[in-house]
């Protein structure tokens, strides 16, 4: 916001004031976008949702998003710092999704934007447009008491969104423990890792695929899995290697390559560190265990590895 606003704590602008970012991006402040005329759709997190006239978009800090504005569209963009509106909220921006809506109801539209749309009828939207004009005047003049008035209008706007979409918001809040945005984000990351195990992967690549910022993804993984991204990928690759060693006759070097290890010696070293035996010993022990098993199916489940 520092580079794109006249004030560091709050800013409002309408179409034409500054260039709009047309690629997925994130920022450390809250954002509300208002589609006044035109518009099409928006991407917030991993969801694509409509953004036509009468829609508002509520974007959490560090949430990857893009809200394109086609030629001729009219819109407003409101940015504000967490400390500007909620100085008493002792939560890091990256942990805002853990704040229960019962404690801070005004956060609900930001928390659940990925799952629902915030569209307003003509009377409510006219009211919102009036608030936007008032916010612009207050922010431009910044007279004695202006900051308090800005905060009051922001809270009214969020309160209106909560009131008009109460049933949906409460339903999403009820599902929060079972299907939170954080949980969905982790699922997208794990799916990306699973589908690209044989390829080079970076934290930035996975974050882009899951529509997250790299900083947020690193924070999320450490908090939820107690692992770095590299540790998580290595763990998944070694798990896949065990599957291939048990169910195929592929050479050790081929198993390493299929699991994303470019060097078979490095693969064997990492495998031994994790499992206590080399890949070849692991396969031999599995064969020996199957050979001792009773019944007609005691032979190995895979042919011997060809030399």
KAJOFEN-V352846 format. One record per backbone hydrogen bond with DSSP energy under -1.0 kcal/mol. CO is the residue of the C=O (numbers start at 1). NH is the residue of the N-H. If there is no record, write none. Layout:
[[CO:NH] [CO:NH]]
//
This chain:
[[9:81] [11:79] [13:77] [14:17] [25:65] [27:62] [30:80] [31:59] [32:78] [33:57] [34:76] [35:54] [37:74] [40:51] [42:49] [43:66] [44:47] [47:44] [49:42] [52:55] [54:120] [55:35] [57:33] [59:31] [60:63] [64:45] [65:25] [66:43] [70:73] [74:36] [74:37] [75:15] [76:34] [77:13] [78:32] [79:11] [80:30] [81:85] [82:86] [86:89] [89:91] [92:95] [93:96] [95:98] [96:99] [100:103] [100:104] [104:107] [105:108] [107:111] [108:112] [112:115] [118:56] [121:125] [122:126] [123:127] [124:128] [125:129] [126:130] [127:131] [128:132] [129:133] [130:134] [131:135] [132:136] [133:137] [134:138] [135:139] [136:140] [137:141] [138:142] [143:146] [145:149] [146:150] [147:151] [148:152] [149:153] [150:154] [151:155] [152:156] [153:157] [154:158] [155:159] [156:160] [157:161] [158:162] [159:163] [160:164] [161:165] [165:169] [166:170] [167:171] [168:172] [169:173] [170:174] [171:175] [175:179] [180:184] [181:185] [182:186] [183:187] [184:188] [185:189] [186:190] [187:191] [188:192] [189:193] [190:194] [191:195] [196:199] [202:206] [203:207] [204:208] [205:209] [206:210] [207:212] [208:211] [213:217] [214:218] [215:219] [216:220] [217:221] [218:222] [219:223] [220:224] [221:225] [221:227] [228:232] [229:233] [230:234] [231:235] [232:236] [233:237] [234:238] [235:239] [236:240] [237:241] [238:242] [239:243] [240:244] [241:245] [242:246] [243:247] [244:248] [251:255] [252:256] [253:257] [254:258] [255:259] [256:261] [257:260] [263:267] [264:268] [265:269] [266:270] [267:271] [268:272] [269:273] [270:274] [271:275] [272:276] [278:282] [279:283] [280:284] [281:285] [282:286] [283:287] [284:288] [285:289] [286:290] [287:291] [288:292] [295:298]]
//
